Amino acid sequence: MGEHTSGFDEMHILWISEGMSCDGDTVSVTAASQPAIEDVVNGLVPGLPKVHLHNKVLSPTVGGEHFLAPFRAAARGELEPFIFVMEGSVPNERINGDGYWTSFGNDPETGEPMTVNTWIDQLAPRAWAVVAIGTCATYGGIHAMAGNPTGCMGLADYLGWDFRSAGGLPIVNVPGCPVQPENFMETLTWVLFHAAGSAPPPPLDALLRPQWLFGKTVHEGCDRAAYYEQADFAGDYNSPKCQVKVGCWGPVVNCNVPKRGWMNGVGGCPNVGGICIGCTMPGFPDKFMPFMDMPPGGSLSSMLIKPYGAFIRRMRGITNHTANTEPRWRHNRDALTSGFDPRWRP
């Protein structure tokens, strides 16, 4: 297909969720509103190409061969341009013994199940863009944790971190377990605007995440962060204070959920009393377990900040008391005591 720079009028989205997956990312995206997936598909977002969505849950096409037809056409090089969206971890089919780990449809010649790896091999090199949705697809996630028998990995681990699509783009990783719906739709919309020729490629960090979404930590966007600064920590999950001592990894995790919320700006783990367990990170879940325990270094950092935080909290308490007191001259007396001097009088 080659790199295209002039802009497309139409774009197919071939979305496979048959990786090692719970389909949670697909379900999550149904909650998006900025923009909504249905607005993109129905052409209600100005400037985007006409979108044809092929997802087993979200598209109107019934399953079976009719649903598989565009995927088979794209694999033969007969359907373009398209964006390939991968949901779920990619298993290592080289260690599957006599079976297979996961499949999508059957081979029309043999009738045997076609592994997801086969589809990736056929679709990814032909795709104008490749997008991995959710932590399973981006970095392996839950299914790739230590001790799993499938050898699961993220899409970039499978295709190579230097992979480039037919449109010249690296893999676009949008992690989350599940993905925050607005994060994915905002990223997909950017890719579509780029496909239309009206936007540059989305800026990605070294881990192929959108920079503007994952450039800051949970802590930097958390309403509880000021409690940390004042060494005022929660002792249980009912407290509105900083949750580092009850297991929150927010200070070191790249995620914008506390700032963005979950649905229409509402919700998000620390916003509703949940700790951050690092689900957007490449090291999840292994490097963040056991959950609910204080993160490594948490006791040291909370100890070091304790004298500073106690002093700052005390000083702010004094200032808060002062600011909550009205000035002395606001009274119902016979004389003005505000210090006003009417010098214009004779």
Rosetta blueprint (number, residue, H / E / L):
1 M L
2 G L
3 E L
4 H L
5 T L
6 S L
7 G L
8 F L
9 D L
10 E E
11 M E
12 H E
13 I E
14 L E
15 W E
16 I E
17 S L
18 E L
19 G L
20 M E
21 S L
22 C L
23 D L
24 G H
25 D H
26 T H
27 V H
28 S H
29 V H
30 T L
31 A L
32 A L
33 S L
34 Q L
35 P L
36 A L
37 I H
38 E H
39 D H
40 V H
41 V H
42 N L
43 G L
44 L L
45 V L
46 P L
47 G L
48 L L
49 P L
50 K E
51 V E
52 H E
53 L E
54 H E
55 N L
56 K L
57 V L
58 L L
59 S L
60 P L
61 T L
62 V L
63 G L
64 G L
65 E H
66 H H
67 F H
68 L H
69 A H
70 P H
71 F H
72 R H
73 A H
74 A H
75 A H
76 R L
77 G L
78 E L
79 L L
80 E L
81 P L
82 F E
83 I E
84 F E
85 V E
86 M E
87 E E
88 G L
89 S E
90 V E
91 P L
92 N L
93 E H
94 R H
95 I H
96 N L
97 G L
98 D L
99 G L
100 Y L
101 W L
102 T L
103 S E
104 F E
105 G E
106 N E
107 D L
108 P L
109 E L
110 T L
111 G L
112 E L
113 P E
114 M E
115 T E
116 V H
117 N H
118 T H
119 W H
120 I H
121 D H
122 Q H
123 L H
124 A H
125 P H
126 R H
127 A L
128 W L
129 A E
130 V E
131 V E
132 A E
133 I E
134 G H
135 T H
136 C H
137 A H
138 T H
139 Y H
140 G L
141 G H
142 I H
143 H H
144 A H
145 M L
146 A L
147 G L
148 N L
149 P L
150 T L
151 G L
152 C L
153 M E
154 G L
155 L H
156 A H
157 D H
158 Y H
159 L H
160 G L
161 W L
162 D L
163 F L
164 R L
165 S L
166 A L
167 G L
168 G L
169 L L
170 P L
171 I L
172 V E
173 N E
174 V E
175 P L
176 G E
177 C L
178 P L
179 V E
180 Q L
181 P H
182 E H
183 N H
184 F H
185 M H
186 E H
187 T H
188 L H
189 T H
190 W H
191 V H
192 L H
193 F H
194 H H
195 A H
196 A L
197 G L
198 S L
199 A L
200 P L
201 P L
202 P L
203 P L
204 L E
205 D L
206 A L
207 L L
208 L L
209 R L
210 P E
211 Q H
212 W H
213 L H
214 F H
215 G L
216 K L
217 T E
218 V L
219 H H
220 E H
221 G H
222 C L
223 D L
224 R L
225 A H
226 A H
227 Y H
228 Y H
229 E H
230 Q L
231 A L
232 D L
233 F E
234 A L
235 G L
236 D L
237 Y L
238 N L
239 S L
240 P L
241 K L
242 C E
243 Q L
244 V H
245 K H
246 V H
247 G L
248 C L
249 W L
250 G H
251 P H
252 V H
253 V L
254 N E
255 C L
256 N L
257 V H
258 P H
259 K H
260 R H
261 G L
262 W L
263 M E
264 N L
265 G L
266 V E
267 G L
268 G L
269 C L
270 P H
271 N H
272 V H
273 G L
274 G L
275 I L
276 C L
277 I L
278 G L
279 C L
280 T L
281 M L
282 P L
283 G L
284 F L
285 P L
286 D H
287 K H
288 F H
289 M L
290 P L
291 F L
292 M L
293 D L
294 M L
295 P L
296 P L
297 G L
298 G H
299 S H
300 L H
301 S H
302 S H
303 M H
304 L H
305 I H
306 K H
307 P H
308 Y H
309 G H
310 A H
311 F H
312 I H
313 R H
314 R H
315 M H
316 R H
317 G H
318 I H
319 T H
320 N H
321 H H
322 T H
323 A H
324 N L
325 T L
326 E L
327 P L
328 R L
329 W L
330 R L
331 H L
332 N L
333 R L
334 D L
335 A L
336 L L
337 T L
338 S L
339 G L
340 F L
341 D L
342 P L
343 R L
344 W L
345 R L
346 P L
